[in-house]
Amino acid sequence: MRKSILAVLLGFLFLSSCIVYVPYEGEEGTPPPRSPREDRTYEGDYRDYPAEMDYNDFYEYLSPYGVWVHNAPYGYVWIPRRVGYSWRPYTYGRWAWTNYGWTWVSYHEWGWMPFHYGRWGWDARLGWFWVPGSVWAPAWVSWRWGNAYVGWCPLPPDAEFVPGVGIVSLPYDFPDHYWVFCEGRYFQYDYLDRYVLPFERNRTVFRLTVHKTNLAVRNRQLINDGVDVDQVSRLTRSQVTRYEVEEGERPGQSRISGNAVKIFRPAVKKNEAAKPEVFMEKKEADEKVPEIRDEDFDNRLSPLDLEKRILEDQDKEIRLLEQSQERDEVELRKRSEDEEKLAESSAEREKIKKESEVRAAELKKAHAEEKAKIAERHKEEEKTLKGKIKKKEKID
C-alpha cells in the first residue's frame, strides 16, 4: 500500500516556482497564526515507519517530495519540491530555544528529516540539495548576530563534525547567498519566511554581525547554542521561552505543543548499499531539473495569478529591504551619539563626527548598491515571467 501511494505521488513534480506568500501588515506585533494546509499531510501513509531507520527509508520517504540525484562526491542527494524559486533551507518554520539549544521547527511535512540529519549544499544548476546523514542535531547551522540582526547558514556537507569536539573546521567561507538574515525583533516569530531579508542585503548585514559556529556535545547530546539567549531577549524585547524536545510518534510536521517541541527523530544507520528506486545522474539532472521547474511554473497558476504572485513577492522584498536599511541608519546614528557622549574633549568629539560622516557615506553607498541589485533582479524576473506567459498563451 505504501509503495503504491509513493508511486502515485512521484508523478507530481515541482509545483509553483514562485513563493507562496501571504502579506502581513502588522509588523510590530505577533503575527496571526497560520496553520499548514491539512491536505498537504501524509502522516497516515507512514504510520508503519520504524523507530530506527537506514538510508533506504530516507530515500523512500522523501521521494514524493522531491528529486533524487546521483551527485559525486556526495552520493545520492535530494532536491525538494513545492518550495519557492528563491527558497532557502531553514526559512519555512521558526526557531525554538530547547534543552538542545536553538532547534529548528520546520513547517514542511518532510522537515523532520533534512533539517536535523545530514547537510545542505548548493549547485548553480540544481539549487539547494540535501546530503543524507545519520546524526541528529537540533539544526545544522552556523550563526551570525549583532545589535539589529540575527543570521544563520546551513552547514555544508564538507564541514567536519567530531563528536566531543564540534565543528573542527569550515572548508571555505560561506558565499553571501548562503546566509539567511532577519531583523532581530522578528527572530522568535512563526513563519520566518515572511521576514527573511532579500539576499542583496547580506553583504552589508554580514559586516554588522559576528560569526559563531557553536555545535557541541554535552552529556552525550548534540547542542546548538547559537545566538546568545539574552541577546535574543534584548532584540525581541521579550522573554525567551524554553521548550523540551519530545519524541514524535511518526514522520510528519514538527510542532510546538505547550512547552514541548515534538519532532520525529529515529535512530539512523548508514547503508552504503542503499539507493533510491528512482534517481537521475548529475548530467541529466542539470538539464531536467530546471525544465521541470519551468513546466510546473507554467502549469500551476494562470498567467494573471503568476504575475500577481511575483509582484506580491517583489513588493515584500522591497518593503523588507527599505525597512531594514532604515534600521541600519538608526543604529549608526545611535552608535555615533554614544561615542560622542564618551568623548573627553572637543577635539575627540570632532574626530568622532568626521568618522561618523565617513561611515554614513559608506552605508548610503552600500544601500544604493543593494537597491540597484534588487531592482536588476526584479527586472529580470519580470522579463522571464513575461516570456513564460507568452509561451503559455501560445500553447493554450
C-alpha positions in Angstrom: 0.0 0.0 0.0 2.7 2.4 1.0 4.7 1.8 -2.2 1.6 2.3 -4.4 0.9 5.6 -2.8 4.5 6.7 -3.2 4.4 5.7 -6.9 1.4 8.0 -7.4 3.0 10.8 -5.5 6.1 10.6 -7.6 4.1 11.7 -10.6 3.7 15.1 -9.0 6.7 17.2 -9.9 7.7 20.6 -8.5 4.6 22.8 -8.0 4.9 26.5 -8.4 8.3 28.1 -9.0 7.0 31.2 -7.2 6.9 31.9 -3.5 3.5 31.4 -1.8 3.4 34.5 0.4 0.6 36.0 2.4 1.4 39.6 3.3 1.3 40.5 7.0 0.6 44.2 7.7 1.2 44.3 11.5 5.0 44.4 11.6 5.3 45.3 15.3 3.0 42.7 16.8 2.9 39.0 17.0 1.7 37.7 13.6 -1.6 35.9 13.4 -1.3 32.0 13.5 -1.2 30.3 10.1 -1.7 26.6 10.1 -0.3 24.5 7.3 -2.9 23.1 5.0 -4.3 19.8 6.1 -4.5 18.4 2.6 -0.7 18.5 2.4 -0.1 16.0 5.2 0.7 12.3 4.6 1.0 11.1 8.1 -1.5 8.3 7.6 0.7 6.8 4.9 3.8 6.5 7.1 2.5 5.1 10.4 4.4 1.9 9.9 7.8 3.5 9.7 10.1 2.1 12.4 11.7 4.0 15.3 15.0 3.0 13.7 15.8 3.7 10.0 18.5 3.5 7.5 19.1 5.3 4.2 16.6 3.2 2.3 13.9 4.7 4.5 15.2 8.2 3.8 15.1 7.6 0.0 11.6 6.2 0.1 10.1 8.8 2.4 11.5 11.8 0.6 10.8 10.6 -2.9 7.2 12.1 -3.1 8.5 15.5 -2.0 11.5 15.9 -4.4 14.0 14.5 -6.8 17.0 12.3 -6.0 20.2 12.9 -8.0 23.4 11.0 -8.0 25.9 13.8 -7.4 29.5 13.0 -6.9 31.3 13.1 -4.5 28.2 13.2 -2.2 26.4 10.2 -3.5 22.6 10.5 -3.7 21.3 14.0 -2.9 17.8 15.2 -2.6 16.2 18.4 -4.2 12.9 19.5 -2.6 9.7 20.3 -4.5 6.9 22.6 -3.5 9.2 25.4 -2.5 9.6 28.8 -4.0 12.1 29.7 -6.7 14.2 31.7 -4.1 13.7 29.2 -1.3 16.5 28.6 1.2 16.8 25.9 3.9 15.7 26.9 7.4 13.2 29.5 6.4 9.7 28.0 6.4 9.3 27.5 10.1 10.6 29.0 13.3 13.4 28.8 15.9 12.7 27.4 19.4 15.0 27.5 22.4 15.1 24.0 23.8 17.1 21.6 26.0 19.2 21.0 22.8 19.8 24.7 22.2 18.3 26.5 19.2 16.1 24.0 17.5 14.5 24.4 14.0 10.8 23.7 13.9 10.1 23.1 10.2 6.6 23.6 8.8 7.3 21.3 5.9 5.8 17.9 6.2 9.2 16.4 5.4 11.2 18.9 7.6 11.9 16.5 10.5 14.5 14.8 8.3 16.7 17.1 6.2 16.9 19.9 8.7 18.1 17.6 11.5 20.1 14.9 9.7 22.7 15.5 7.0 23.8 18.8 5.4 22.7 21.2 2.7 24.8 22.1 -0.4 24.4 24.4 -3.3 24.7 23.9 -7.0 24.3 26.5 -9.7 22.0 24.3 -11.8 20.3 22.2 -9.2 19.9 24.9 -6.5 19.9 23.7 -2.8 20.4 19.9 -2.3 20.4 17.8 0.8 23.1 15.1 1.6 21.8 12.4 4.0 23.4 11.9 7.3 22.9 9.7 10.3 23.5 12.1 13.3 20.5 14.1 14.6 21.0 17.7 15.5 18.6 20.5 16.6 19.8 22.3 13.5 23.0 22.0 11.4 23.7 25.7 11.0 26.3 28.4 11.7 25.3 31.7 13.2 25.8 35.5 13.0 24.3 38.2 15.1 24.7 41.8 16.1 22.7 44.7 17.6 19.9 44.6 15.0 20.1 41.3 13.1 20.3 37.5 13.5 21.5 35.2 10.7 22.1 31.5 10.1 23.6 29.5 7.4 23.2 25.8 6.6 26.5 24.0 7.3 27.8 22.4 4.0 28.5 18.7 3.6 32.2 19.4 3.8 32.1 20.8 7.3 33.6 18.2 9.6 31.9 17.5 12.8 33.7 15.5 15.5 31.7 14.2 18.5 33.0 15.7 21.7 34.7 18.5 19.8 32.1 20.0 17.5 32.8 21.6 14.1 36.6 21.4 13.8 36.9 23.3 10.5 35.0 25.0 7.8 36.2 24.1 4.3 35.6 27.6 2.9 34.0 31.0 3.7 30.2 30.7 3.0 29.1 32.7 0.0 26.8 35.6 0.8 23.7 34.0 -0.6 24.1 31.0 1.8 23.1 33.2 4.7 19.6 33.9 5.9 19.1 37.1 7.9 16.2 38.7 9.6 15.8 41.7 11.9 16.4 40.5 15.4 12.9 41.7 16.6 11.4 39.0 14.3 13.7 36.1 15.3 11.1 34.4 17.5 8.2 34.8 15.1 6.4 32.0 13.4 6.8 31.6 9.6 10.1 33.3 9.3 9.9 33.1 5.5 7.8 36.3 5.8 10.6 38.2 7.4 13.8 36.9 5.8 15.7 39.7 4.1 16.4 39.6 0.4 19.9 38.2 -0.2 21.1 41.5 -1.7 21.2 42.8 1.9 23.5 40.1 3.1 26.9 41.7 2.4 26.1 44.8 4.4 24.4 42.9 7.2 27.3 40.5 7.3 29.6 43.4 8.3 27.2 44.3 11.1 27.3 40.9 12.7 29.7 38.5 14.3 30.2 34.8 13.4 29.9 31.8 15.6 29.5 28.1 14.9 28.5 26.6 18.2 27.6 22.9 17.9 29.0 20.8 20.7 28.2 17.6 22.6 27.3 17.7 26.3 26.1 14.7 28.3 26.1 12.8 25.0 23.6 15.3 23.4 24.4 17.5 20.5 23.7 21.1 21.5 23.3 24.1 19.2 23.9 27.1 21.5 24.0 29.6 18.6 22.9 33.2 19.3 23.0 34.2 23.0 19.6 33.9 24.6 20.0 37.2 26.5 20.8 38.9 23.2 17.6 37.5 21.7 15.6 38.8 24.6 17.1 42.3 24.0 16.4 42.1 20.3 12.8 40.9 20.6 12.1 42.8 23.9 10.5 39.7 25.3 11.4 36.7 27.4 12.7 33.6 25.5 10.5 30.6 26.3 12.4 27.3 26.9 10.9 24.2 25.4 11.6 20.5 25.8 12.2 18.3 22.7 9.9 15.4 22.8 9.9 12.3 20.5 7.3 12.5 17.7 5.4 9.2 17.2 5.7 9.1 13.4 7.1 11.1 10.5 5.4 14.4 9.8 5.5 18.1 10.5 7.3 19.1 13.7 5.2 21.2 16.0 5.1 23.0 19.3 2.6 21.8 21.8 2.5 23.6 25.2 6.1 23.6 26.4 7.2 20.8 24.1 8.7 20.7 20.6 7.6 17.4 19.1 9.9 16.1 16.4 10.2 12.6 14.9 13.9 11.7 15.3 14.6 8.0 14.8 18.0 6.4 15.2 19.5 6.1 11.7 22.0 3.6 10.4 24.2 4.3 7.4 23.6 1.9 4.5 26.2 2.4 1.7 24.4 -0.2 -0.4 21.1 1.6 -0.4 20.0 3.8 -3.3 16.7 5.4 -4.4 14.4 3.5 -6.7 14.2 6.5 -9.0 17.0 9.0 -9.5 18.9 11.0 -12.1 22.6 11.2 -12.8 24.0 14.7 -12.3 24.4 15.5 -16.0 20.8 14.5 -16.7 19.6 16.5 -13.7 21.4 19.6 -14.8 19.1 19.7 -17.8 15.9 18.3 -16.4 15.6 19.9 -13.0 15.4 23.5 -14.4 13.0 22.3 -17.1 10.8 20.6 -14.5 10.7 23.8 -12.5 9.7 25.8 -15.6 7.0 23.3 -16.6 5.5 23.4 -13.1 5.7 27.2 -13.0 3.6 27.3 -16.2 1.1 24.7 -15.2 0.5 25.7 -11.6 -1.2 29.1 -12.0 -2.9 31.2 -14.6 -0.8 33.9 -16.3 -2.6 36.6 -14.2 -2.1 34.7 -11.0 1.6 34.1 -11.8 2.1 37.8 -12.4 0.2 38.7 -9.2 2.2 36.3 -7.1 5.6 37.5 -8.4 4.7 41.2 -7.9 3.5 40.4 -4.3 6.8 38.8 -3.5 8.8 41.6 -5.0 6.8 44.2 -3.0 7.5 42.2 0.1 11.3 42.2 -0.6 11.3 45.9 -1.3 9.5 46.6 1.9 11.8 44.4 4.0 14.9 45.9 2.3 13.8 49.5 2.9 12.7 48.8 6.4 16.0 47.2 7.4 18.0 49.9 5.7 16.3 52.5 7.8 17.1 50.4 10.9 20.8 50.5 9.8 20.7 54.3 9.7 19.1 54.5 13.2 21.7 52.1 14.6 24.6 54.1 13.1 23.3 57.4 14.5 22.8 55.8 17.9 26.4 54.5 17.8 27.8 57.9 16.9 25.8 59.6 19.6 27.0 57.1 22.2 30.6 57.6 21.1 30.3 61.4 21.2 29.0 61.2 24.8 32.1 59.3 25.9 34.4 61.8 24.2 36.7 63.6 26.7 37.5 66.7 24.7 36.1 68.8 21.8 38.9 67.6 19.6 37.9 64.0 20.2 34.2 64.8 19.5 35.1 66.4 16.3 37.2 63.4 15.2 34.2 61.1 16.1 31.9 63.3 14.0 34.1 63.0 11.0 34.5 59.3 11.3 30.7 59.0 11.6 30.2 61.0 8.5 32.5 58.6 6.6 30.6 55.6 7.9 27.3 57.2 7.0 28.5 57.9 3.4 29.8 54.3 3.1 26.4 52.9 4.4 24.5 55.2 2.0 26.6 53.8 -0.9 26.0 50.2 0.2 22.3 50.8 0.4 22.2 52.3 -3.1 24.0 49.3 -4.4 21.6 46.9 -2.8 18.6 48.8 -4.3 20.2 48.7 -7.7 20.9 44.9 -7.4 17.4 44.0 -6.3 15.9 46.2 -9.0 18.0 44.5 -11.6 16.9 41.1 -10.3 13.3 42.0 -10.2 13.5 43.3 -13.8 15.0 40.0 -14.9 12.3 38.1 -13.1 9.6 40.2 -14.8 11.2 39.6 -18.2 11.3 35.8 -17.5 7.7 35.9 -16.4 6.5 37.7 -19.5 8.3 35.1 -21.6 6.6 32.2 -19.7 3.2 33.9 -20.0 3.7 34.4 -23.8 4.7 30.8 -24.2 1.7 29.6 -22.2 -0.7 31.7 -24.2 0.7 30.2 -27.4 0.2 26.7 -26.1 -3.4 27.5 -24.9 
